[in-house]
Amino acid sequence: MPASPVPAHIGIIMDGNGRWAQQRKLLRTQGHLEGLKTAKRTVKAARELGAEYLTLYVFSTENWKRAAEEVGFILGLVKQYLKAELDFYRENRIRLRHAGDPTGLPADIAQDLREAAEETREFDGMQVILALNYGGRNEILRAVKRLLQAGTPALTEETLSRHLDNPDIPDPDLIIRTGGDCRISNFLLWEGAYSEYYFSDKLWPDWTEEDLIAAVRAYQRRDRRFGGVQP
């Protein structure tokens, strides 16, 4: 890697599982299974690169519109992932967290998320945030409701930020989207206001460590001004 800093927080919109399967005349569920394998590789690769936070867009609030069989398969993969990868998280002291509305999830999935988050809470390695039943608009709306319930006297950017799902996590430096589409699809709308975006034509199951390195290198060439002008 070049000497420039690696982005501390990387977010990934993991798109293209269904199309990957269709291109191979497979069921869409097979694409999601391959996508899970890619997610595992990417967690390890991001950790090796030195990223401190990795947010994976697993299932959006809009994904409930898909066929019930596909939704059930994705949620089943999440449950399998939480159990199968827990030893890896323990060994590498990776903290697992959740972004999204847990009340809309099946009770067993929500429970598994809580237990995994609690078991890894004290780990000081990289943090992996699973955006599950997540939508940026929904997160902002829930933050406003929390803010009002808390009786916060002033509505400011700072007070609203403190009521987001994970207020202690820094905003993403780099947001990656695979699959060829150039849109953000309701992902980290508040937090990604000044993120650098990287769009890849590769479908998610084909994504490799080399692709992640290419995205980080592209980020390192960016001039981040945050609305100002560098002297």
C-alpha positions, 0 to 999 in steps of 0.5 A: 500500500502507498504511505498515505493513511488508510481510511479509518472507516470504510462502508460497503454497499455489497451489490450484485449478488442476484445478478451474479447468480442470474448470469450463471443461471443459478438461483438468486440465493446462490448469489447471496451465499457467494456474497457471504463468502466475499464478506468474510474475505473483505473483513479479513482484508480490511483488517489487514490493511489497517481499517478501524471500522467496516460497515457492511450494508447487509439488508436494507429497510427496502429489501423487505419488498423482495420475494419471501424466499429470498428474504428468508434465505438472506436472514438465514445467512446472517444467522449462520454468519453470526454463529460461524464467525464468532471464533474469528472475532474472538481470536482477532478481538474484532467488535461486532455491532449493529446499525438499523432498526432491531424491532423490525427483525425476526426475534431470533435474529435480533437476539443473536445480534444483541448477544454477538455485540455484547460478547465482543463489546470489550474487544479493541480490534477493528469494529464490524458494523452490520447494517441490517434492516437499515435505511438512512432515512429511517435512522435519521427519523429514529434519531429525531424520535430519541432526541424528542423523547430525551427532552433535548432542548435544542435541535442541532447537528451535534445533538441529532448525531448523538442519537444515531445508531452508533454515535461514537463511530466516526463518519465513513471516510470511504464508501464503496459500491459494487455492481455497477450502479452509481447511487447510495441507496439510502446508506449512511445518508447523515454520516456519509455527507462528506465521504469519498465514494468509489463505484466498481462495476464488479459484482460483489461475489467477484470482489477480491482483496485486490479490488479493496486495495484499488479502492483504498488507493483511489481514496488516497489520491483524493483531495478531501476539502470538506467544503473548504479550500486547502492553502 
